[in-house]
Amino acid sequence: MAVKLLAYSDTGSPVHRLNGVTKLSVFLLLSITGMVIYDTRCLLALLVLSLSMFAGSKVPFKQYSFVLYLILIFSVMNQLAIFLFAPEQGVQIYGTRHELLPIAGRYTLTAEQLFYQFNVLLKFAVVVPPALLFLLATEPSEFASSLNRVGVPYKIAYAISLTMRYIPDVQQEFMHISTAAQARGIDLSRKEKLGRRLKNMGAILLPLVLATLERIEKVSAALELRGFGRSRRRTWYRSRPLTRRDILVLICAVLISAAAFTITFWDGSRFYNPFL
């Protein structure tokens, strides 16, 4: 049986037992802090915290491996693009220049550029674990109620919840269509050449899109028949009250975020400069 990517699975970890609002708030706080600051010391501390939380969730690696590989590829492409279009960005930020390796023309590898791009990579590493953890450790219905409780209109929250809920279903539909296509002689295995395999993959996309649209139409009709959207408010099937554990986690997250901002902007700049 194929592993469902980005599907919720309750491992019974302390992270799973937290309220959805708590997980959403911690994710937003860590993400905003990680995106704003450039202090390497704070970023490393946040990275350790993020990885510790992720390890404590006990989410199986197969459930997020494909997404993680895509993020890693994007990170490498981002690093190459930064150096290609702004090879002197680190020199401009830190105000010094320590050449390590002349490459060609205006491209020279400097310690400042390496340090700057290392910080950019750290920012990615800080933000990704909380984002994946929130998606993998939050039940879709509770996720919708969490969004609604922080001010998101319940129609939008429910739409996002449905999207998350049907990601595994779309994957399963893809596997069914793929199996049927292979039974008709369409080879999708690694034995086939890459170009041919991509072409064969494209042949099953249309049935997948049609099946997905049919599913959307059924859900929309069911919601309309039940009068969804007529009231300004609604109750939720999965909604948990905040506990002492949730309040403690929220307080810790706020304090950590405040400490990171204080340390970063203590000298009036958000960049930690080890070259001075």
C-alpha positions in Angstrom: 0.0 0.0 0.0 1.4 3.4 -1.0 2.2 5.9 1.7 -0.1 8.9 1.7 2.0 12.1 1.5 1.1 15.0 3.8 -1.6 12.9 5.4 -2.6 13.3 9.1 -1.6 10.4 11.3 -2.0 10.5 15.0 1.2 9.1 16.6 0.1 10.1 20.1 3.0 12.5 20.6 2.9 15.6 22.8 2.7 17.7 19.6 -0.4 15.9 18.4 -2.1 16.5 21.8 -1.8 20.3 21.5 -4.7 22.4 20.4 -4.9 23.4 16.8 -4.8 27.1 17.7 -1.6 26.5 19.6 0.1 24.7 16.8 -1.0 27.4 14.3 0.3 30.2 16.6 3.6 28.5 17.2 4.1 27.9 13.5 3.3 31.6 12.7 5.6 32.9 15.4 8.5 30.7 14.4 8.0 31.4 10.7 7.8 35.2 11.1 10.8 35.3 13.5 12.8 33.1 11.1 12.0 35.1 8.1 12.7 38.5 9.7 15.9 38.0 11.6 19.4 37.4 10.2 21.2 36.7 13.5 23.0 33.4 13.0 23.0 32.7 16.7 19.3 33.0 17.0 18.7 31.1 13.8 20.7 28.2 15.0 18.8 28.2 18.3 15.5 28.2 16.4 16.7 25.5 14.1 17.5 23.2 17.1 14.1 24.0 18.6 12.3 23.3 15.3 14.1 20.0 14.7 13.5 18.9 18.3 9.8 19.6 17.9 9.7 17.6 14.7 11.6 14.7 16.1 9.2 14.6 19.1 6.2 14.3 16.8 7.4 10.9 15.6 5.9 11.5 12.1 7.1 8.8 9.6 9.7 10.0 7.2 7.9 8.5 4.2 4.9 10.9 4.8 6.9 14.0 4.0 10.0 12.7 2.2 8.9 13.7 -1.3 8.0 17.3 -0.2 11.3 17.5 1.7 13.2 16.6 -1.4 11.4 19.2 -3.4 12.2 21.8 -0.8 15.9 20.8 -0.8 16.0 21.1 -4.6 14.4 24.5 -4.4 16.8 25.6 -1.7 19.8 24.6 -3.9 18.3 26.5 -6.9 17.7 29.5 -4.6 21.3 29.5 -3.4 22.6 29.3 -7.0 20.3 32.1 -8.1 21.5 34.4 -5.2 25.1 33.9 -6.2 24.4 34.3 -9.9 22.4 37.6 -9.6 24.0 39.1 -6.4 27.5 37.7 -5.9 28.5 40.7 -3.8 25.4 40.9 -1.6 27.3 39.6 1.5 30.0 42.2 0.9 27.5 45.0 0.8 25.7 43.8 3.9 28.7 43.2 6.2 30.9 46.0 4.8 34.1 43.9 4.5 35.6 41.7 1.8 37.6 38.5 2.3 38.2 36.8 -1.0 38.4 33.0 -1.0 38.3 32.0 -4.7 38.2 34.1 -7.9 35.9 32.4 -10.4 35.3 34.5 -13.5 34.6 38.1 -14.2 32.6 39.7 -11.4 32.1 36.3 -9.7 34.4 35.9 -6.7 33.7 33.7 -3.8 34.0 35.7 -0.6 33.6 34.7 3.1 30.9 37.4 3.4 28.8 35.9 0.6 29.2 32.4 2.0 28.1 33.6 5.4 25.1 35.5 4.0 23.9 32.5 1.9 24.4 30.2 4.9 22.0 32.5 6.9 19.5 32.3 4.0 19.7 28.5 4.1 19.3 28.6 7.9 16.1 30.6 7.5 14.7 27.9 5.1 15.7 25.2 7.6 14.0 27.1 10.5 10.7 27.6 8.7 10.2 24.3 7.0 9.9 21.9 10.0 7.1 23.9 11.8 5.2 24.2 8.5 5.4 20.4 7.8 4.7 19.6 11.4 1.6 21.8 11.4 0.3 20.1 8.3 1.1 16.5 9.4 0.1 16.8 13.1 -3.2 18.6 12.8 -6.4 16.9 11.9 -8.1 18.8 9.0 -11.3 19.5 10.9 -9.4 20.8 13.8 -7.2 22.8 11.5 -10.3 24.5 10.1 -11.7 25.3 13.5 -8.2 26.7 14.5 -8.2 29.0 11.5 -11.7 30.2 12.3 -10.8 30.9 15.9 -7.9 33.2 14.9 -10.2 35.2 12.6 -10.3 33.5 9.3 -13.8 33.3 7.8 -15.2 29.8 8.3 -15.9 29.4 4.6 -12.3 29.9 3.7 -11.2 27.8 6.7 -13.5 25.0 5.5 -12.2 25.2 2.0 -8.6 24.9 3.1 -9.6 22.0 5.4 -11.3 20.2 2.4 -8.2 20.7 0.4 -6.0 19.1 3.0 -8.5 16.3 3.5 -8.6 15.4 -0.2 -4.9 15.5 -0.8 -4.6 11.8 0.2 -7.8 10.9 -1.7 -6.3 12.5 -4.9 -3.1 10.5 -4.4 -5.2 7.3 -4.0 -7.2 8.2 -7.2 -3.9 8.7 -9.0 -2.7 5.3 -7.9 -5.9 3.6 -9.1 -5.8 5.4 -12.5 -2.0 4.5 -12.8 -2.7 0.9 -12.1 -5.5 0.8 -14.7 -3.2 2.5 -17.2 -0.4 0.0 -16.6 -2.9 -2.9 -17.0 -3.6 -1.5 -20.5 0.1 -1.5 -21.4 1.2 2.0 -20.5 4.6 1.6 -18.8 5.2 4.0 -15.9 8.1 2.1 -14.3 11.7 3.2 -14.2 12.5 0.7 -16.9 11.0 3.1 -19.5 13.0 6.1 -20.7 12.4 9.4 -18.8 10.8 11.2 -21.8 8.5 8.3 -22.6 7.6 7.9 -18.9 6.7 11.6 -18.6 4.5 11.3 -21.7 2.8 8.3 -20.2 2.3 10.2 -17.0 0.6 13.0 -18.9 -1.8 10.5 -20.4 -3.3 9.8 -17.0 -3.5 13.4 -15.8 -6.7 14.1 -17.7 -8.6 11.2 -16.1 -7.3 12.4 -12.7 -8.4 16.0 -13.3 -11.9 14.8 -14.4 -12.2 12.5 -11.4 -11.1 15.4 -9.1 -13.6 17.8 -10.7 -16.4 15.2 -10.2 -15.5 14.8 -6.6 -15.5 18.6 -6.1 -18.9 18.8 -7.8 -20.4 16.2 -5.4 -19.0 18.0 -2.3 -20.3 21.3 -3.5 -23.7 19.9 -4.1 -23.8 18.3 -0.7 -22.7 21.5 1.0 -25.4 23.5 -0.9 -28.1 21.0 0.0 -27.2 21.3 3.7 -27.4 25.1 3.6 -23.6 25.7 4.1 -22.8 29.4 4.2 -26.2 30.8 5.2 -25.2 31.5 8.7 -22.5 33.9 9.8 -21.1 31.5 12.3 -20.9 27.7 12.6 -19.9 25.1 15.1 -17.1 22.6 14.5 -17.1 18.8 15.0 -13.5 18.8 16.0 -12.6 21.6 18.4 -10.6 21.3 21.6 -10.4 24.0 24.3 -7.0 25.4 25.3 -5.4 23.6 28.2 -2.6 24.6 30.6 -0.2 22.8 28.3 -1.3 24.9 25.4 -1.1 28.2 27.3 2.4 27.2 28.5 3.6 26.4 25.0 2.1 29.7 23.7 3.9 31.7 26.4 7.2 29.9 25.7 6.8 30.6 21.9 6.1 34.3 22.5 9.1 34.6 24.9 11.4 32.8 22.5 10.3 35.0 19.6 10.7 38.2 21.7 14.1 37.1 22.8 15.2 36.4 19.2 14.0 39.9 18.1 15.7 41.6 21.1 19.0 39.9 20.5 18.9 40.5 16.8 18.0 44.2 17.0 20.1 45.0 20.1 22.7 46.8 18.1 20.2 48.4 15.6 20.7 45.9 12.8 19.1 42.6 12.0 22.4 41.2 10.6 24.9 39.5 12.9 28.4 40.5 11.7 31.3 38.3 12.7 33.7 40.1 10.4 34.1 43.2 12.5 
